[in-house]
Amino acid sequence: MAKYLVETYYTCTFKVNHYLDEINETELKNLEKRDDGNFEVLDVKLDNRKTKNLDPNNSKEGDKKINLVAANNETKKESFEQSVKNVFKKSEKTSKRFGMPDRRKGYIQKATIGDHKVYLHTGEYEDGKIGEIFIDTSKEGELVKALMNNFAIAVSLGLQYGVPLDEFISAFVGTKFEPSGKVHGNDRILSASSILDYIFRELAISYQNREDLAHTPAIGGLDTKNFDEQSSEDQNQLLKIVRDITSKGFVRNNYKKNLVDLSDVKISLKGKK
């Protein structure tokens, strides 16, 4: 069989955005050396594709095959360019990280699984969406603690890059390893098959309203969807302000049960004579 060499040439137009604290000649000269810019692909074009016959004995048949290859390349050129653009667009969207605010909301949940204490710390964005977790354990060696800490960092990075919390919940709820057994200190979870099973059950209940993963019914039975869909005129102004500054995971969306409106309460303070 004859061998062929296919050479493909592309033209890629892109731009790089850099953010500078100040503009001066030194900063502008060193821009090309910096790698902290936002890379954005504007256009990708297939310029030319050449096919060379590496077998000198079959030059005529090789020429025919070259023509066929060129014809097929022209028909597939537009679809190829569009697919490349779509890949770059998807990669640009998924590669953007949404950093956490410097001052953030969240809560700490302490629980005991067997004889092991587990502390779950969460961090939230301004809208109440979870963006990071920290996991502290007791009675564990340095290796296990380091692994749990780095696992929490990996989950936090995933959340900040847009991975839905549901994906982590479906992946880790139900995992089995020691310590496991009865859970003390959490009013919604009574047992867990592992630390990861407990952690993501807690996050699912607090941030996703996953009552199917809870072992006890919610107190008050608040319908959060109806509460969120109420018009702004029906909502108390103070309650809306408190929702903005209160951890969504801490109150588990049950604002009406956990918060008390004291805007109409008048307190009379009289000093002693």
TAJORA-V563236 format. One record per helix or strand. SS is the DSSP state (helix for helix, strand for strand). FROM is the first residue (numbers start at 1). TO is the last residue. If there is no record, write none. Layout:
# TAJORA-V563236
ss->SS from->FROM to->TO
ss->SS from->FROM to->TO
This chain:
# TAJORA-V563236
ss->strand from->4 to->17
ss->helix from->25 to->29
ss->helix from->31 to->33
ss->strand from->38 to->53
ss->helix from->56 to->94
ss->strand from->105 to->105
ss->strand from->108 to->113
ss->strand from->116 to->124
ss->strand from->130 to->137
ss->helix from->142 to->160
ss->helix from->165 to->172
ss->strand from->181 to->184
ss->strand from->191 to->192
ss->helix from->195 to->208
ss->helix from->211 to->213
ss->helix from->224 to->229
ss->helix from->237 to->245
ss->helix from->248 to->251
ss->helix from->255 to->258
